[in-house]
Amino acid sequence: MTLRKHVLKHFHMCCGLGGGAKGFNRSKPIVGNLQAEWQCIGGVDVDPAGLADFERLSGVKGTLIDLFTRDQYIRFHGEEPPQGWREASPDDIRRAAGGQRPDAVFISSPCKGASGLLSETMSQTPRYQALNELTLRCIWLFCEAWADDPVPLLVFENVPRLATRGRHLLDQINSLLSRFGYAVAETTHDCGRIGNLAQSRKRFLLVGRHVEKVPPFLYEPEQKSLRAVGDILGRMPLAGDIEAAGPMHRVPSLQWKTWVRLALVEAGKDWRSLNDLTIEDGYLRDFIIVPEMRNGVLGVREWDGIVGTVAGESLPTNGAFSIADPRAKAGSLQYQQYGVRRWDESSGAVIGVKSPGQGTFSVADPRRTGGGFGKYQVTPYGSPAGTVIAGSTTGQGAFAVQDPRPGMRRTKGDAYLTGGHYGVVPWDGPAGAVSASAMHDNGRWSVADPRLPAANDRLTCVIESLDGTWHRPFTTLELAAIQSLVEPEEQLELDGLSDQAWRERIGNAVPPAAAEAVADVMGTTLLLVAQGDLRAQQHADLGAPCGCRPERCSTGGSLMHALSHHPHGTTADATARHDLIKAEGCKPDLNIHPTKVKRALGRSA
């Protein structure tokens, strides 16, 4: 069977960095011989950095528009709008969509005012009430922008607490959408379960279906299981490897005391597990943080054994670099051959010896017997050197040479020359000339810093917890991967240089995988409309609820088919539905009335 592509267009209000748009673009549902191909026709937002990311993720340029009314702007910002500012109009929204009518509009208005992270008292302030009112403002602009040619499907998502803190706004939204011919469903869903993510992200979802343009019901996406974060992070480079994963993968700098607290929190729990620790005099009684003791640390080799590879820093505290030496200590009588007595020391017993090699029978005679003075003499490069002696504390002897060669010149066969690799500059000493490739491993580019970090100083630490793991914060890139904004093997760099701004936009984004699941069921419904097929109930794999309560209806197929043919909810239609329910063996809802019927339609909109 040859598939025919059917283009569907989507538009986004309060689009953010474009997670929802990316998910819609990836959706390609198939019904019969039709395959939907979603195309983004634009988005609007007030954040320039978010719009730059939106263009990168969606492939379409967004439009910078402030959706506030003048009154809302003043209440939110606490001041008058700047010169040249004006309220957005429905014409602005249409222009942002390129003058086209989309098949679906996705609205994700700001949710801070209704978030559970904000106290109830703070949410009632004029600033956050103005922010909450953007929900109704966006719906009004949406309805008016395409009033002459209504958009078939609408998706509006927000935080779950909007259903309580913003109930008065949702009632107005439902009334407004009903007047424009939409059946509405208010539900909550978990983005993680519909998008198969490694996070649980519960959201409020309002779906609008224009009943004249879209008679078939809109089904809920299929529920999936949540994944483990290790499934995502295990495919990524180790945290902090910015060369492999980019700057968004750096480990956040935290205070030392925060690193210690994280290390002591049990995996799967939070700060409350710290209450199980015993504190005495301000210190932990049962735990202490020690340097990591690798295999072989403080190791001692046997005299007749072999040693491991000699490393660049072979010390007792970082490997088995000690030996069980059976020999007598230096200074024992049997080890005094060729000994030299100090001038001011007494001699040992004089025995019948004939050579210095049989004991300490030589003396360090300080008396000069003659000869010239060669203090600080420099030997010419082409002249022979004087006698090589053990050393001098007075500068006596020719210990310098007039060498014309550069200090770092090296040819084949020459001895190793060092440029101060891994060198450490004293705190009170000057550094050498800074080179273009200055690194810790190619010169004296480290310093002996006497300042040790205080408890409040920020730094990056690796503390191995009792469970043998590193308890650390997620990197910004890992959060983006958990949000499904990027594949774990890919790099991502959002607009700007601030991790805080990146994290805010990532946290506000709609997970593309969840948006793709919503786009799949929306595309399926619109393809059914394109084929003129109203039997959406036959696609049982989408698993939507029927038009009456599940516990009262066992054969919802015909009921849904009938309701889809009676979208307007007249009294005659209600009577027909009542009779149909009785015929199908369902217990009728005695409280049903035309307005409620529309809400019932909306539940499976």
C-alpha angles and dihedrals in degrees: 000000000000115000120224117209118234114195117222122185128215132191130192132214117197083011098176114187092339106260092140092047092050091052093050091049090055094052116102109166120181129213117176108316094337123098119191119227112194116211124190113226097184149296140228130221140149096230115087093197091051091051090052088055090044091058091049094050101036101033091231129099115245128216125242107230131155105219095194122113114232092258092049091048092054093047093048100042098029093229143070118279116264124262112289095022117135138173118267116250134201087256089060090054092050091049090050087056091053092252090294129127110235125217091222134019122203117203121189104169121186112290105189094103093057097036120121087226088071119073119246091243094052092046090060094058118110091248095060095035087059089051092050091050089065086080092067092037092056093049091050092050090047094051095044095044092063101022092130094048108023121214109249098223136024130192120192118179132181142139117309093242090067086082089068108024092041099035093123089053094048091051089055091046092052091048092048094049091047091055089054092052102262129139108215135209124193113197141144123231140177112242089203093059098045093041098039090236133163091242138065107232114172115197140175112245128195116185124191123197120188099227097207095049097036113036095165117085122254111237128216116251119260116270118239134183124266117254129225117256088233089066088064103033093044089067093053130081117265112284111271096029095124092164090065100033107023135245094305089068097064118123112250117248112242135178115271092243089054091054089051092050092049090050091053097047111098115243110261093025136081140224091306090075087068087072088073091065121096116234123197122181090345095306135098110261101201105033139056133178113236133176114271110272107211124198110289096022110153088005121165120209123217117248092240095040133088129256127231126243112311107238130203091261106031103177132151091249097057104041149344095302100136129090135212095233112196095190122110116259121270112271096045113136094249090058100053100095113139089012118170121209121218115247092242097046129090121247128242124246112308109237134175101282130146105196141034089244091074098065147315096322101132130085135212098236111197095192116111115227096196137274133129132300116259102170114161091349118171114214114220114246092243097045130086119257125245124247112310109236132182097257147302135232095187102052090254113155138029101290097151133067133203095240113183094190121101113254097244100040110125132176133183112297096018121131119263113283120205128211093194095279112191087004120166120213117215115248091240096042132086123254125233124254108301110244129206092249099041109159135153092255101049105050147343094312100134128082134212096237111193092195110099116199115264123224091263097046116107119238142142116257137176111213116173108222126216090267090059096251137110110250102207139148120267114262118238091251091052090054089051090051092049087052087052090238090129137015113254092243093052133082123235130191118181126201116287133016103263120108089198092056091045092052093048093053092044091050092048093049126106108240106250091220091057092045089051091055091052091046090052094059092040091050091048091053093048091048089054088054090049090053093045089239115142096177096102090146090073090071093079093162088078090062104209125169117255125246095267130049110294094231090056099046129057099167105043098155099088091039092056090046090053094046091050088058093050104049100151101064102226121171091255090050091050090053091049090050090049091053091046092051090053091048091051092051096250125138107244122237102241091197094060117124134159095276092045091048089060090052089049088053088049093056087070093021 
